[in-house]
């Protein structure tokens, strides 16, 4: 069974691939990786298991784990969570900034849902999509002291589902 992973993948020669960007963020066409034979070798940025490019019935581009994948944090996120991350990245880009999804911190001990950077690259802010209930203490525990500013966007309980 295939498991939905997310919007990013790793390619050995192209580096980070972002399904939300027209050129995958590396000047490469989606058609170069989607429905090609043989499949392009790509891996999950979280667990390093092989992934492949897919398109949902709504036209949403994403990467899915190949069969036999291990337990992976990205695969455990809800569709609503993935779509909120996409909305955050879209808004950041429309405001004229750079946005990357699912970015690891410098020491690898945390992952930002969306990392926003100023157009000149001098400032960064990690954005977190928060849909499940969370306490202030839990937010504090999850916020690792770094030089990167962070903002957690929480939707009120009962706000409804986000749809593609």
Backbone as numpy.savetxt, mean C-alpha at the origin, in Angstrom:
# Nx Ny Nz CAx CAy CAz Cx Cy Cz
-5.87 -21.02 -3.34 -6.70 -19.83 -3.34 -5.83 -18.58 -3.34
-6.16 -17.60 -4.19 -5.42 -16.35 -4.23 -5.90 -15.45 -3.10
-4.96 -14.70 -2.56 -5.29 -13.77 -1.49 -4.91 -12.38 -1.96
-5.82 -11.44 -1.79 -5.56 -10.05 -2.12 -4.41 -9.55 -1.25
-3.46 -8.86 -1.83 -2.32 -8.36 -1.08 -2.36 -6.86 -0.94
-2.19 -6.15 -2.00 -2.15 -4.70 -1.91 -1.76 -4.06 -3.21
-1.32 -2.83 -3.09 -1.05 -2.03 -4.26 0.42 -2.00 -4.66
1.30 -2.62 -3.89 2.72 -2.58 -4.21 3.30 -3.99 -4.32
4.37 -4.07 -5.10 5.10 -5.32 -5.26 6.56 -4.96 -5.50
7.43 -5.95 -5.40 8.84 -5.73 -5.66 9.26 -6.54 -6.89
10.02 -5.89 -7.77 10.58 -6.53 -8.96 12.10 -6.40 -8.86
12.83 -7.49 -9.14 14.28 -7.48 -8.96 15.01 -6.41 -9.76
14.51 -6.06 -10.94 15.22 -5.07 -11.77 14.58 -3.69 -11.72
13.27 -3.62 -11.58 12.56 -2.34 -11.57 12.38 -1.77 -10.17
12.56 -2.60 -9.16 12.37 -2.13 -7.78 10.91 -2.17 -7.39
10.49 -1.12 -6.69 9.13 -1.02 -6.15 8.14 -0.72 -7.28
7.06 -1.51 -7.36 5.99 -1.30 -8.33 4.75 -0.84 -7.57
4.08 0.18 -8.08 2.89 0.74 -7.43 1.73 0.67 -8.42
0.78 -0.22 -8.16 -0.36 -0.43 -9.06 -1.25 0.79 -9.18
-1.15 1.75 -8.26 -2.00 2.93 -8.31 -1.44 4.02 -9.22
-0.24 3.82 -9.71 0.36 4.82 -10.59 0.33 4.33 -12.03
0.05 5.23 -12.95 -0.07 4.89 -14.36 1.15 4.14 -14.87
2.34 4.60 -14.46 3.59 3.99 -14.93 4.20 3.06 -13.88
3.38 2.60 -12.93 3.81 1.73 -11.84 4.87 2.38 -10.96
5.07 3.69 -11.13 6.07 4.41 -10.33 7.49 4.19 -10.80
7.66 3.49 -11.94 9.02 3.18 -12.42 9.10 3.22 -13.94
8.21 3.98 -14.57 8.22 4.13 -16.03 8.05 2.79 -16.74
7.07 2.01 -16.27 6.78 0.69 -16.84 5.27 0.56 -16.97
4.79 0.07 -18.05 3.35 -0.04 -18.30 2.74 -1.24 -17.56
1.51 -1.07 -17.08 0.77 -2.15 -16.43 0.68 -3.37 -17.36
0.51 -3.11 -18.63 0.40 -4.20 -19.61 1.67 -5.05 -19.68
2.76 -4.55 -19.17 4.02 -5.31 -19.14 4.03 -6.38 -18.06
3.12 -6.26 -17.09 3.10 -7.23 -15.99 1.77 -7.96 -15.84
0.71 -7.42 -16.42 -0.63 -8.01 -16.26 -0.98 -8.90 -17.44
-1.39 -10.14 -17.13 -1.82 -11.11 -18.14 -0.77 -11.36 -19.21
0.48 -11.48 -18.78 1.55 -11.82 -19.71 2.04 -13.23 -19.40
2.56 -13.87 -20.42 3.08 -15.22 -20.26 4.50 -15.25 -20.81
5.45 -15.73 -20.06 5.29 -16.22 -18.68 5.06 -15.05 -17.73
4.55 -15.36 -16.53 4.31 -14.33 -15.52 5.61 -13.63 -15.15
5.49 -12.34 -14.90 6.63 -11.54 -14.46 6.91 -11.89 -13.00
8.16 -12.09 -12.66 8.54 -12.44 -11.29 8.49 -11.19 -10.41
7.56 -11.21 -9.45 7.40 -10.11 -8.50 7.14 -10.73 -7.13
7.45 -9.99 -6.08 7.23 -10.49 -4.73 6.50 -9.47 -3.86
5.90 -9.96 -2.80 5.22 -9.12 -1.82 6.27 -8.35 -1.02
6.10 -7.04 -0.86 7.09 -6.28 -0.10 7.10 -6.61 1.39
6.06 -7.24 1.87 5.95 -7.57 3.29 6.54 -8.94 3.62
6.17 -9.97 2.83 6.57 -11.34 3.18 7.48 -11.99 2.13
7.72 -11.33 1.02 8.60 -11.80 -0.07 8.05 -13.00 -0.83
6.78 -13.36 -0.63 6.16 -14.44 -1.39 5.83 -13.93 -2.80
5.87 -14.79 -3.81 5.52 -14.36 -5.17 4.09 -13.77 -5.25
3.96 -12.75 -6.06 2.65 -12.13 -6.33 2.50 -11.96 -7.83
1.27 -11.68 -8.26 1.03 -11.36 -9.65 0.00 -10.25 -9.76
0.01 -9.59 -10.91 -0.87 -8.44 -11.14 -2.28 -8.90 -11.47
-3.26 -8.20 -10.88 -4.67 -8.52 -11.12 -5.46 -7.22 -11.25
-6.67 -7.34 -11.79 -7.60 -6.23 -11.87 -8.94 -6.71 -11.34
-9.52 -5.96 -10.40 -10.81 -6.36 -9.83 -11.92 -6.15 -10.85
-13.08 -6.67 -10.54 -14.22 -6.49 -11.46 -14.63 -5.03 -11.57
-14.15 -4.19 -10.64 -14.42 -2.75 -10.68 -13.32 -1.96 -11.38
-12.28 -2.66 -11.86 -11.18 -2.01 -12.56 -10.03 -1.59 -11.65
-10.06 -2.02 -10.41 -9.01 -1.67 -9.45 -7.81 -2.59 -9.66
-6.64 -2.01 -9.92 -5.42 -2.78 -10.11 -4.79 -3.10 -8.76
-4.28 -4.34 -8.61 -3.66 -4.74 -7.35 -2.76 -5.94 -7.58
-2.08 -6.36 -6.53 -1.23 -7.55 -6.57 -1.79 -8.60 -5.62
-1.77 -9.86 -6.06 -2.28 -10.97 -5.26 -1.17 -11.97 -5.02
-1.18 -12.56 -3.82 -0.23 -13.64 -3.52 -0.49 -14.83 -4.42
0.57 -15.50 -4.81 0.44 -16.78 -5.50 -0.02 -17.81 -4.47
-0.58 -18.93 -4.92 -1.02 -19.97 -3.97 0.11 -20.40 -3.04
-0.28 -20.78 -1.81 0.68 -21.26 -0.83 1.37 -20.18 -0.04
0.81 -18.99 -0.04 1.47 -17.87 0.66 1.42 -18.06 2.17
2.42 -17.50 2.85 2.42 -17.53 4.31 1.44 -16.50 4.85
1.27 -16.48 6.15 0.46 -15.42 6.77 1.19 -14.11 6.53
0.48 -13.11 6.01 1.10 -11.84 5.64 0.23 -10.70 6.15
0.86 -9.70 6.75 0.13 -8.55 7.30 -0.67 -7.81 6.23
-0.13 -7.68 5.03 -0.86 -6.97 3.97 -2.11 -7.74 3.54
-2.03 -9.05 3.50 -3.17 -9.87 3.10 -4.27 -9.82 4.16
-3.91 -9.49 5.40 -4.89 -9.44 6.48 -5.67 -8.14 6.55
-5.33 -7.16 5.72 -6.03 -5.89 5.74 -7.33 -6.00 4.95
-8.37 -5.33 5.42 -9.67 -5.38 4.74 -9.66 -4.57 3.45
-10.62 -4.87 2.58 -10.77 -4.10 1.34 -10.99 -2.63 1.67
-11.79 -2.34 2.69 -12.03 -0.95 3.09 -10.74 -0.26 3.47
-9.86 -0.97 4.18 -8.57 -0.41 4.59 -7.72 -0.09 3.35
-7.65 -1.03 2.41 -6.89 -0.81 1.18 -7.45 0.38 0.40
-8.76 0.49 0.33 -9.36 1.60 -0.42 -9.15 2.94 0.27
-9.14 2.96 1.60 -8.85 4.20 2.31 -7.40 4.62 2.05
-6.47 3.67 2.02 -5.08 3.98 1.69 -5.00 4.58 0.28
-5.76 4.03 -0.65 -5.78 4.55 -2.02 -6.31 5.98 -2.04
-7.38 6.23 -1.29 -7.94 7.59 -1.22 -6.93 8.58 -0.63
-6.22 8.16 0.41 -5.19 9.02 1.01 -4.11 9.35 -0.01
-3.61 8.33 -0.71 -2.55 8.55 -1.70 -3.04 9.46 -2.83
-4.27 9.25 -3.28 -4.83 10.08 -4.35 -4.92 11.53 -3.92
-5.43 11.79 -2.72 -5.56 13.17 -2.22 -4.20 13.83 -2.07
-3.22 13.10 -1.58 -1.86 13.64 -1.42 -1.28 14.01 -2.78
-1.45 13.14 -3.77 -0.94 13.42 -5.12 -1.66 14.60 -5.75
-2.98 14.68 -5.55 -3.73 15.79 -6.12 -3.35 17.12 -5.49
-2.82 17.08 -4.26 -2.35 18.29 -3.58 -0.94 18.68 -4.03
-0.36 17.90 -4.96 0.94 18.24 -5.51 2.13 17.60 -4.82
1.87 16.62 -3.97 2.95 15.95 -3.25 3.14 14.54 -3.80
4.22 13.92 -3.39 4.53 12.55 -3.77 3.93 11.62 -2.71
3.32 10.51 -3.13 2.75 9.54 -2.19 3.16 8.13 -2.58
3.66 7.37 -1.59 3.99 5.96 -1.79 3.18 5.15 -0.80
2.68 4.03 -1.25 1.89 3.15 -0.38 2.77 2.08 0.25
2.41 1.68 1.49 3.02 0.54 2.17 4.55 0.66 2.23
5.02 1.75 2.84 6.46 2.05 2.91 7.01 1.68 4.28
8.08 0.91 4.30 8.77 0.53 5.53 9.59 1.70 6.05
9.65 1.82 7.37 10.50 2.83 7.99 11.96 2.49 7.78
12.86 3.43 8.05 14.28 3.23 7.78 14.89 1.99 8.45
14.44 1.67 9.65 14.97 0.50 10.36 14.10 -0.74 10.14
13.02 -0.60 9.37 12.17 -1.74 9.06 11.23 -2.16 10.18
11.14 -1.38 11.26 10.33 -1.78 12.41 8.91 -1.23 12.36
8.55 -0.50 11.32 7.18 -0.03 11.14 6.94 0.16 9.64
5.65 0.23 9.27 5.27 0.42 7.88 4.17 1.45 7.81
4.37 2.48 7.01 3.35 3.51 6.80 2.37 3.02 5.74
1.08 3.23 5.98 0.10 2.92 4.94 0.39 3.76 3.71
0.61 5.07 3.91 0.97 5.99 2.84 2.05 6.92 3.37
3.13 7.05 2.61 4.19 7.99 2.97 4.10 9.17 2.00
3.84 10.34 2.54 3.76 11.56 1.73 5.08 12.30 1.83
5.53 12.84 0.70 6.76 13.63 0.67 6.47 14.94 -0.05
7.10 16.01 0.42 6.96 17.29 -0.28 7.58 17.16 -1.66
7.19 18.04 -2.57 7.69 17.95 -3.95 9.20 18.10 -4.02
9.81 18.81 -3.06 11.27 18.96 -3.05 11.96 17.87 -2.22
11.16 16.98 -1.60 11.72 15.87 -0.84 12.26 16.20 0.53
12.03 17.43 1.00 12.62 17.83 2.28 11.79 17.42 3.50
10.51 17.13 3.30 9.71 16.72 4.45 8.83 15.52 4.08
8.59 14.69 5.11 7.79 13.48 4.91 6.78 13.35 6.04
5.67 12.71 5.73 4.66 12.41 6.74 4.06 11.05 6.45
4.00 10.21 7.48 3.38 8.89 7.37 1.90 9.03 7.67
1.06 8.49 6.81 -0.40 8.50 7.00 -0.86 7.08 7.28
-1.69 6.93 8.28 -2.22 5.63 8.68 -3.73 5.63 8.54
-4.27 4.62 7.88 -5.71 4.45 7.73 -6.21 3.60 8.90
-7.09 4.14 9.71 -7.56 3.44 10.90 -9.07 3.24 10.82
-9.50 2.01 10.58 -10.93 1.72 10.48 -11.47 0.98 11.69
-10.63 0.20 12.33 -11.11 -0.56 13.49 -10.95 0.30 14.75
-11.77 0.01 15.78 -11.66 0.77 17.02 -10.25 0.65 17.60
-9.77 1.74 18.16 -8.43 1.76 18.74 -8.41 2.74 19.90
-7.66 2.42 20.93 -7.55 3.31 22.09 -6.34 4.23 21.92
-6.30 5.28 22.70 -5.16 6.20 22.68 -3.89 5.45 23.06
-3.98 4.54 24.03 -2.82 3.76 24.45 -2.29 2.90 23.30
-3.20 2.29 22.52 -2.78 1.47 21.39 -2.11 2.32 20.31
-2.65 3.52 20.07 -2.03 4.43 19.10 -0.62 4.77 19.57
-0.47 5.06 20.83 0.84 5.38 21.39 1.81 4.21 21.22
1.33 2.99 21.49 2.18 1.81 21.35 2.62 1.59 19.90
1.74 1.91 18.95 2.04 1.68 17.53 2.86 2.79 16.91
2.97 3.92 17.59 3.70 5.06 17.06 5.13 5.01 17.56
6.01 4.52 16.71 7.41 4.41 17.06 8.07 5.78 16.91
8.85 6.19 17.89 9.53 7.48 17.76 10.47 7.47 16.55
10.22 8.37 15.61 11.06 8.49 14.42 11.17 9.97 14.08
11.94 10.25 13.06 12.04 11.63 12.59 10.94 11.93 11.57
10.06 10.97 11.32 8.97 11.14 10.37 7.69 11.49 11.11
7.05 12.59 10.72 5.77 12.96 11.32 4.72 11.92 10.90
3.71 11.72 11.74 2.68 10.73 11.44 1.30 11.29 11.72
0.33 10.85 10.91 -1.07 11.23 11.10 -1.92 9.98 10.91
-2.78 9.70 11.87 -3.66 8.53 11.80 -5.06 9.04 11.47
-5.59 8.63 10.32 -6.93 9.02 9.88 -7.91 7.95 10.31
-8.83 8.32 11.18 -9.82 7.36 11.68 -11.20 7.77 11.20
-11.96 6.82 10.71 -13.34 7.07 10.33 -14.23 6.72 11.52
-15.28 7.50 11.75 -16.16 7.19 12.87 -16.84 5.84 12.69
-17.09 5.16 13.81 -17.76 3.87 13.76 -19.12 4.05 13.10
-19.47 3.14 12.18 -20.75 3.22 11.51 -20.75 4.18 10.34
-19.55 4.61 9.87 -19.48 5.54 8.75 -19.84 4.89 7.43
-20.04 3.58 7.45 -20.39 2.89 6.22 -19.16 2.31 5.56
-19.39 1.47 4.59 -18.29 0.83 3.89 -17.82 1.69 2.75
-16.54 1.63 2.47 -15.97 2.32 1.33 -16.06 1.35 0.16
-16.49 1.83 -0.95 -16.65 0.98 -2.13 -15.69 1.43 -3.23
-15.20 0.47 -4.06 -14.30 0.85 -5.16 -15.03 1.67 -6.21
